[in-house]
Amino acid sequence: MKKGFTLIELLVVISIMAIVATVVIVSFGSFEEDANLKNEAFNLQSYLRLAQANATTGVKCGSAGGASWSIVITDRTSIKLKCQTQETPVREWTIKYPAQIDSIEGIGTLSCSSVISNPVTVTFSYLAGQVAFSELANDCLAQSTGMSIKVRKKEGSVDFKTITVSKGGSVDVQ
């Protein structure tokens, strides 16, 4: 009796290996998008917390100390860290494609949505760390008790992370 494998047995094993490899490659692409979404949401949270920490600890901005610090969301991917005493941003950050900000909504007694084409500002006041929201074309955010920022994996995707900021100062990712 001969020992070995037939051609059919080898083809079946190679076919199974090809199917498994295809599934792994497709899953890895989805895994990478999920990781990118989480990373970008946590980066946005970090920028918000940096502005809050700078304001509550009185970090110097230019030559003046004790300034309020802001995060300005200028469009779906551009974030600027600014202090009250300077016109130019201290830092700028761009959300990596394909993740992007999908929506910004006011939370509380006045629920409202923001048009992303208008800059939205989250300002942390000096020492107290109180939060103020503003948008050029919408007074509703200023009157909200909180704000939620949804970061989507990509256009049309149902996967997103939500960053919530309350006027009390909490900044959370869900």
Secondary structure by P-SEA (a helix, b strand, c coil): ccccccaaaaaaaaaaaaaaaaaaaaaaaaaaaaaaaaaaaaaaaaaaaaaaaaaaaccccccccbbbbbbbbccccbbbbbccccccccbbbbccccccccbbbbcccccccccccbbbbbbbcccccbbbbbbccccccccccbbbbbbbcccccccbbbbbbccccccccc
